[in-house]
Amino acid sequence: MTHSHTPTDDRTSDAPTTDHPTASAEPYREYILDVRIRAETDDDGETVYRFEAPDHEGVTFEDAETATLYADVYFDVNGFQEAGTGERGIPPEIVQAGRDTLVAYFLTWPTVDEQWVSSYYGVKPEKVQRYANRVRKRAQQVREGAEERGLA
C-alpha cells in the first residue's frame, strides 16, 4: 500500500500567519511556548484549523481533532519541522520517537485513517487509538511540566 503525503487534501502548508492573521482567524486553542491552533475561514467559507509554532511553517487541517493531534505530536517530540522532507518524507524527530508517535503523525495525514494505519502495522484499530492516546497523554505531561517550570 502506498501513500503520498501531499498537503492538498485536508491539510495544507504555507507561510505562517502568526504575525498577521487573517481577519477571519480566531484562537481555537493556545498552548505553551507560543504554539497555537487558530480557527480560520477558508475561501469557501468553511472553518479550517491552522497549527502555528515558532520556526514552523504552519499547517492547516479540515477538523479540530486532527489539528490537536498534530499539536500533541509536536509536543511529544519537542518540536519538528516538515519543511524539506519532501512529499513522502517524515521528519527524523518523529521516526526516532517510536511507533506510537509515528502512528499519531500518520493519523494527521490526508486520506489516512485508523483503518489504513491498522492495516499498515497489522494491528487492530483499537491499538491505533491506544497509540494516539499515549501521544496525547505524553504531550499533556510535557506542557504541564513546562508550565510548572515557568516556561509557558
FIKOLZA-1660 file (N, C-alpha, C; in steps of 0.1 Angstrom, whole numbers, plus 5000, padded with zeros to 4 digits):
% residues 152
   i   px   py   pz ch aa at
   1 5009 4988 5000  A  M  N
   1 5000 5000 5000  A  M CA
   1 5009 5012 5000  A  M  C
   2 5007 5021 4991  A  T  N
   2 5015 5034 4990  A  T CA
   2 5006 5045 4995  A  T  C
   3 5013 5055 5000  A  H  N
   3 5006 5067 5004  A  H CA
   3 5015 5079 5000  A  H  C
   4 5009 5089 4994  A  S  N
   4 5016 5101 4991  A  S CA
   4 5012 5112 5001  A  S  C
   5 5022 5117 5007  A  H  N
   5 5020 5127 5017  A  H CA
   5 5020 5141 5010  A  H  C
   6 5009 5145 5006  A  T  N
   6 5008 5158 4999  A  T CA
   6 4998 5167 5007  A  T  C
   7 5002 5180 5009  A  P  N
   7 4994 5189 5017  A  P CA
   7 4983 5195 5009  A  P  C
   8 4975 5187 5001  A  T  N
   8 4965 5193 4993  A  T CA
   8 4951 5189 4997  A  T  C
   9 4949 5178 5004  A  D  N
   9 4936 5173 5007  A  D CA
   9 4930 5181 5019  A  D  C
  10 4931 5175 5031  A  D  N
  10 4925 5182 5043  A  D CA
  10 4936 5189 5051  A  D  C
  11 4948 5190 5045  A  R  N
  11 4959 5196 5052  A  R CA
  11 4967 5204 5042  A  R  C
  12 4969 5217 5045  A  T  N
  12 4977 5225 5036  A  T CA
  12 4988 5232 5044  A  T  C
  13 4999 5235 5038  A  S  N
  13 5010 5241 5044  A  S CA
  13 5014 5253 5036  A  S  C
  14 5016 5264 5043  A  D  N
  14 5021 5276 5037  A  D CA
  14 5028 5285 5047  A  D  C
  15 5031 5297 5044  A  A  N
  15 5038 5306 5053  A  A CA
  15 5030 5308 5065  A  A  C
  16 5037 5310 5077  A  P  N
  16 5029 5312 5089  A  P CA
  16 5022 5325 5089  A  P  C
  17 5011 5325 5097  A  T  N
  17 5003 5337 5098  A  T CA
  17 5003 5343 5112  A  T  C
  18 5013 5339 5120  A  T  N
  18 5014 5343 5134  A  T CA
  18 5015 5359 5135  A  T  C
  19 5021 5366 5126  A  D  N
  19 5022 5380 5128  A  D CA
  19 5010 5388 5123  A  D  C
  20 5004 5383 5112  A  H  N
  20 4993 5390 5107  A  H CA
  20 4982 5380 5103  A  H  C
  21 4974 5375 5113  A  P  N
  21 4964 5365 5110  A  P CA
  21 4953 5372 5101  A  P  C
  22 4946 5364 5094  A  T  N
  22 4935 5369 5086  A  T CA
  22 4924 5374 5095  A  T  C
  23 4916 5383 5090  A  A  N
  23 4905 5389 5098  A  A CA
  23 4895 5378 5103  A  A  C
  24 4895 5367 5095  A  S  N
  24 4885 5357 5099  A  S CA
  24 4891 5346 5109  A  S  C
  25 4904 5348 5113  A  A  N
  25 4910 5339 5122  A  A CA
  25 4907 5342 5137  A  A  C
  26 4905 5332 5144  A  E  N
  26 4903 5334 5159  A  E CA
  26 4910 5322 5166  A  E  C
  27 4914 5325 5178  A  P  N
  27 4921 5314 5186  A  P CA
  27 4912 5302 5188  A  P  C
  28 4917 5290 5185  A  Y  N
  28 4909 5278 5189  A  Y CA
  28 4915 5272 5201  A  Y  C
  29 4928 5271 5201  A  R  N
  29 4935 5265 5213  A  R CA
  29 4949 5272 5214  A  R  C
  30 4952 5277 5226  A  E  N
  30 4965 5282 5229  A  E CA
  30 4973 5273 5237  A  E  C
  31 4986 5271 5234  A  Y  N
  31 4994 5262 5241  A  Y CA
  31 5006 5270 5247  A  Y  C
  32 5015 5263 5254  A  I  N
  32 5027 5270 5259  A  I CA
  32 5037 5272 5247  A  I  C
  33 5047 5280 5250  A  L  N
  33 5058 5283 5241  A  L CA
  33 5053 5289 5227  A  L  C
  34 5043 5297 5228  A  D  N
  34 5038 5304 5216  A  D CA
  34 5033 5294 5205  A  D  C
  35 5027 5283 5209  A  V  N
  35 5022 5273 5199  A  V CA
  35 5006 5275 5200  A  V  C
  36 5000 5274 5189  A  R  N
  36 4985 5277 5189  A  R CA
  36 4979 5270 5177  A  R  C
  37 4966 5269 5178  A  I  N
  37 4957 5265 5167  A  I CA
  37 4947 5276 5166  A  I  C
  38 4946 5280 5153  A  R  N
  38 4936 5291 5150  A  R CA
  38 4925 5285 5142  A  R  C
  39 4913 5289 5145  A  A  N
  39 4901 5286 5136  A  A CA
  39 4900 5297 5125  A  A  C
  40 4901 5293 5113  A  E  N
  40 4900 5303 5102  A  E CA
  40 4889 5300 5092  A  E  C
  41 4885 5309 5085  A  T  N
  41 4875 5307 5074  A  T CA
  41 4883 5307 5061  A  T  C
  42 4881 5296 5054  A  D  N
  42 4888 5295 5041  A  D CA
  42 4880 5302 5030  A  D  C
  43 4885 5301 5018  A  D  N
  43 4879 5308 5007  A  D CA
  43 4865 5304 5004  A  D  C
  44 4862 5291 5008  A  D  N
  44 4848 5286 5006  A  D CA
  44 4839 5288 5017  A  D  C
  45 4843 5296 5027  A  G  N
  45 4835 5299 5039  A  G CA
  45 4835 5288 5049  A  G  C
  46 4843 5278 5048  A  E  N
  46 4844 5267 5057  A  E CA
  46 4854 5270 5068  A  E  C
  47 4852 5264 5080  A  T  N
  47 4862 5266 5091  A  T CA
  47 4873 5256 5089  A  T  C
  48 4885 5260 5090  A  V  N
  48 4897 5252 5090  A  V CA
  48 4905 5255 5102  A  V  C
  49 4914 5246 5106  A  Y  N
  49 4922 5248 5118  A  Y CA
  49 4937 5248 5115  A  Y  C
  50 4943 5259 5118  A  R  N
  50 4957 5262 5115  A  R CA
  50 4966 5260 5127  A  R  C
  51 4975 5251 5126  A  F  N
  51 4986 5249 5136  A  F CA
  51 4997 5259 5134  A  F  C
  52 5001 5266 5144  A  E  N
  52 5012 5275 5143  A  E CA
  52 5022 5274 5154  A  E  C
  53 5035 5275 5152  A  A  N
  53 5045 5274 5162  A  A CA
  53 5057 5282 5157  A  A  C
  54 5065 5287 5166  A  P  N
  54 5078 5294 5162  A  P CA
  54 5086 5284 5154  A  P  C
  55 5092 5289 5143  A  D  N
  55 5101 5282 5135  A  D CA
  55 5095 5270 5128  A  D  C
  56 5082 5271 5126  A  H  N
  56 5074 5260 5119  A  H CA
  56 5066 5267 5108  A  H  C
  57 5066 5261 5096  A  E  N
  57 5059 5267 5085  A  E CA
  57 5044 5268 5087  A  E  C
  58 5038 5261 5096  A  G  N
  58 5024 5261 5098  A  G CA
  58 5017 5251 5089  A  G  C
  59 5006 5246 5093  A  V  N
  59 4998 5236 5085  A  V CA
  59 4984 5237 5089  A  V  C
  60 4975 5235 5080  A  T  N
  60 4960 5237 5081  A  T CA
  60 4953 5224 5080  A  T  C
  61 4943 5222 5088  A  F  N
  61 4935 5209 5088  A  F CA
  61 4921 5212 5087  A  F  C
  62 4913 5203 5081  A  E  N
  62 4899 5205 5080  A  E CA
  62 4891 5203 5093  A  E  C
  63 4897 5196 5103  A  D  N
  63 4890 5194 5115  A  D CA
  63 4899 5196 5127  A  D  C
  64 4892 5200 5138  A  A  N
  64 4899 5204 5150  A  A CA
  64 4906 5192 5157  A  A  C
  65 4900 5180 5156  A  E  N
  65 4906 5168 5163  A  E CA
  65 4920 5165 5156  A  E  C
  66 4921 5166 5143  A  T  N
  66 4934 5163 5136  A  T CA
  66 4944 5174 5140  A  T  C
  67 4940 5186 5140  A  A  N
  67 4949 5197 5143  A  A CA
  67 4954 5195 5158  A  A  C
  68 4946 5192 5167  A  T  N
  68 4951 5190 5181  A  T CA
  68 4960 5178 5182  A  T  C
  69 4957 5167 5174  A  L  N
  69 4966 5155 5175  A  L CA
  69 4979 5159 5169  A  L  C
  70 4980 5167 5159  A  Y  N
  70 4992 5172 5153  A  Y CA
  70 5000 5180 5163  A  Y  C
  71 4993 5189 5171  A  A  N
  71 5000 5196 5182  A  A CA
  71 5005 5187 5192  A  A  C
  72 4998 5176 5195  A  D  N
  72 5003 5167 5205  A  D CA
  72 5015 5160 5200  A  D  C
  73 5016 5156 5187  A  V  N
  73 5028 5150 5182  A  V CA
  73 5039 5160 5183  A  V  C
  74 5037 5173 5180  A  Y  N
  74 5047 5183 5180  A  Y CA
  74 5053 5184 5194  A  Y  C
  75 5045 5184 5205  A  F  N
  75 5050 5185 5218  A  F CA
  75 5056 5171 5222  A  F  C
  76 5051 5160 5218  A  D  N
  76 5057 5147 5221  A  D CA
  76 5071 5146 5217  A  D  C
  77 5075 5152 5206  A  V  N
  77 5089 5151 5201  A  V CA
  77 5097 5164 5203  A  V  C
  78 5091 5173 5211  A  N  N
  78 5098 5186 5214  A  N CA
  78 5100 5194 5202  A  N  C
  79 5090 5194 5193  A  G  N
  79 5090 5202 5181  A  G CA
  79 5096 5195 5169  A  G  C
  80 5092 5198 5157  A  F  N
  80 5098 5193 5145  A  F CA
  80 5094 5203 5133  A  F  C
  81 5101 5201 5122  A  Q  N
  81 5098 5209 5110  A  Q CA
  81 5097 5200 5098  A  Q  C
  82 5086 5201 5091  A  E  N
  82 5083 5193 5080  A  E CA
  82 5090 5199 5067  A  E  C
  83 5093 5211 5067  A  A  N
  83 5099 5217 5055  A  A CA
  83 5111 5210 5051  A  A  C
  84 5112 5207 5038  A  G  N
  84 5124 5200 5033  A  G CA
  84 5123 5185 5034  A  G  C
  85 5112 5179 5039  A  T  N
  85 5112 5164 5040  A  T CA
  85 5106 5158 5027  A  T  C
  86 5101 5166 5018  A  G  N
  86 5096 5161 5005  A  G CA
  86 5082 5156 5007  A  G  C
  87 5076 5152 4996  A  E  N
  87 5062 5147 4996  A  E CA
  87 5060 5135 5005  A  E  C
  88 5069 5126 5005  A  R  N
  88 5067 5114 5013  A  R CA
  88 5076 5113 5025  A  R  C
  89 5083 5124 5028  A  G  N
  89 5092 5124 5039  A  G CA
  89 5085 5125 5053  A  G  C
  90 5092 5120 5063  A  I  N
  90 5088 5121 5077  A  I CA
  90 5099 5128 5084  A  I  C
  91 5097 5138 5092  A  P  N
  91 5107 5144 5100  A  P CA
  91 5114 5134 5109  A  P  C
  92 5128 5134 5109  A  P  N
  92 5135 5124 5117  A  P CA
  92 5131 5124 5132  A  P  C
  93 5127 5135 5138  A  E  N
  93 5123 5135 5152  A  E CA
  93 5111 5126 5154  A  E  C
  94 5103 5125 5144  A  I  N
  94 5091 5116 5146  A  I CA
  94 5095 5101 5144  A  I  C
  95 5103 5099 5134  A  V  N
  95 5107 5085 5132  A  V CA
  95 5114 5079 5144  A  V  C
  96 5123 5087 5150  A  Q  N
  96 5131 5083 5161  A  Q CA
  96 5123 5082 5174  A  Q  C
  97 5111 5088 5175  A  A  N
  97 5103 5088 5187  A  A CA
  97 5096 5075 5190  A  A  C
  98 5094 5067 5180  A  G  N
  98 5088 5054 5182  A  G CA
  98 5075 5052 5175  A  G  C
  99 5070 5040 5176  A  R  N
  99 5058 5036 5168  A  R CA
  99 5046 5044 5172  A  R  C
 100 5043 5047 5185  A  D  N
 100 5031 5054 5188  A  D CA
 100 5031 5068 5183  A  D  C
 101 5043 5075 5183  A  T  N
 101 5043 5088 5178  A  T CA
 101 5042 5088 5162  A  T  C
 102 5048 5078 5156  A  L  N
 102 5047 5077 5141  A  L CA
 102 5032 5074 5137  A  L  C
 103 5025 5066 5145  A  V  N
 103 5011 5063 5142  A  V CA
 103 5003 5076 5144  A  V  C
 104 5005 5083 5154  A  A  N
 104 4998 5096 5156  A  A CA
 104 5000 5105 5145  A  A  C
 105 5013 5106 5141  A  Y  N
 105 5016 5115 5130  A  Y CA
 105 5009 5111 5117  A  Y  C
 106 5009 5098 5114  A  F  N
 106 5003 5093 5102  A  F CA
 106 4988 5097 5102  A  F  C
 107 4982 5096 5114  A  L  N
 107 4967 5100 5115  A  L CA
 107 4965 5114 5112  A  L  C
 108 4975 5123 5111  A  T  N
 108 4973 5137 5107  A  T CA
 108 4974 5139 5092  A  T  C
 109 4978 5128 5085  A  W  N
 109 4979 5129 5070  A  W CA
 109 4966 5129 5063  A  W  C
 110 4965 5136 5052  A  P  N
 110 4953 5135 5044  A  P CA
 110 4951 5120 5039  A  P  C
 111 4938 5116 5039  A  T  N
 111 4934 5103 5034  A  T CA
 111 4939 5091 5043  A  T  C
 112 4945 5094 5054  A  V  N
 112 4950 5083 5063  A  V CA
 112 4940 5083 5074  A  V  C
 113 4935 5071 5078  A  D  N
 113 4926 5069 5089  A  D CA
 113 4931 5057 5097  A  D  C
 114 4923 5054 5108  A  E  N
 114 4927 5043 5116  A  E CA
 114 4928 5030 5109  A  E  C
 115 4919 5028 5099  A  Q  N
 115 4919 5016 5091  A  Q CA
 115 4932 5014 5083  A  Q  C
 116 4936 5025 5077  A  W  N
 116 4949 5025 5069  A  W CA
 116 4960 5021 5078  A  W  C
 117 4961 5028 5090  A  V  N
 117 4973 5026 5099  A  V CA
 117 4972 5012 5105  A  V  C
 118 4960 5007 5108  A  S  N
 118 4960 4994 5114  A  S CA
 118 4963 4983 5104  A  S  C
 119 4960 4985 5091  A  S  N
 119 4964 4976 5081  A  S CA
 119 4979 4977 5078  A  S  C
 120 4984 4989 5078  A  Y  N
 120 4999 4991 5076  A  Y CA
 120 5007 4984 5087  A  Y  C
 121 5003 4985 5099  A  Y  N
 121 5010 4979 5110  A  Y CA
 121 5006 4965 5114  A  Y  C
 122 4995 4960 5108  A  G  N
 122 4989 4947 5111  A  G CA
 122 4984 4946 5125  A  G  C
 123 4977 4957 5130  A  V  N
 123 4972 4957 5143  A  V CA
 123 4957 4961 5142  A  V  C
 124 4950 4959 5153  A  K  N
 124 4935 4963 5153  A  K CA
 124 4934 4978 5155  A  K  C
 125 4923 4984 5150  A  P  N
 125 4921 4998 5151  A  P CA
 125 4922 5003 5165  A  P  C
 126 4917 4995 5175  A  E  N
 126 4918 4999 5189  A  E CA
 126 4932 5001 5193  A  E  C
 127 4942 4994 5188  A  K  N
 127 4956 4996 5192  A  K CA
 127 4961 5009 5186  A  K  C
 128 4956 5012 5174  A  V  N
 128 4960 5025 5168  A  V CA
 128 4955 5037 5177  A  V  C
 129 4943 5036 5182  A  Q  N
 129 4938 5046 5191  A  Q CA
 129 4946 5046 5204  A  Q  C
 130 4950 5035 5209  A  R  N
 130 4958 5035 5221  A  R CA
 130 4971 5042 5219  A  R  C
 131 4977 5039 5207  A  Y  N
 131 4990 5046 5204  A  Y CA
 131 4988 5061 5204  A  Y  C
 132 4977 5066 5197  A  A  N
 132 4974 5080 5196  A  A CA
 132 4972 5086 5210  A  A  C
 133 4965 5079 5219  A  N  N
 133 4962 5083 5232  A  N CA
 133 4974 5085 5241  A  N  C
 134 4984 5076 5239  A  R  N
 134 4997 5077 5246  A  R CA
 134 5004 5090 5242  A  R  C
 135 5003 5093 5229  A  V  N
 135 5010 5106 5225  A  V CA
 135 5003 5118 5231  A  V  C
 136 4990 5118 5231  A  R  N
 136 4982 5129 5237  A  R CA
 136 4985 5130 5252  A  R  C
 137 4986 5119 5259  A  K  N
 137 4989 5119 5273  A  K CA
 137 5003 5125 5275  A  K  C
 138 5013 5120 5268  A  R  N
 138 5027 5125 5269  A  R CA
 138 5028 5140 5266  A  R  C
 139 5021 5144 5256  A  A  N
 139 5021 5158 5252  A  A CA
 139 5016 5167 5263  A  A  C
 140 5005 5162 5269  A  Q  N
 140 4999 5169 5280  A  Q CA
 140 5009 5170 5292  A  Q  C
 141 5016 5159 5295  A  Q  N
 141 5026 5159 5305  A  Q CA
 141 5037 5169 5302  A  Q  C
 142 5042 5170 5290  A  V  N
 142 5052 5179 5286  A  V CA
 142 5047 5193 5288  A  V  C
 143 5035 5197 5284  A  R  N
 143 5030 5210 5286  A  R CA
 143 5029 5214 5300  A  R  C
 144 5024 5204 5308  A  E  N
 144 5022 5207 5323  A  E CA
 144 5036 5209 5329  A  E  C
 145 5046 5201 5325  A  G  N
 145 5059 5202 5331  A  G CA
 145 5065 5215 5328  A  G  C
 146 5063 5220 5315  A  A  N
 146 5069 5233 5311  A  A CA
 146 5063 5244 5319  A  A  C
 147 5049 5243 5321  A  E  N
 147 5042 5253 5328  A  E CA
 147 5047 5254 5343  A  E  C
 148 5049 5242 5349  A  E  N
 148 5054 5242 5362  A  E CA
 148 5068 5248 5364  A  E  C
 149 5076 5247 5353  A  R  N
 149 5090 5253 5354  A  R CA
 149 5090 5267 5349  A  R  C
 150 5078 5273 5346  A  G  N
 150 5077 5287 5342  A  G CA
 150 5081 5289 5328  A  G  C
 151 5081 5279 5319  A  L  N
 151 5084 5281 5305  A  L CA
 151 5073 5284 5296  A  L  C
 152 5061 5286 5302  A  A  N
 152 5049 5288 5294  A  A CA
 152 5049 5301 5287  A  A  C
% end
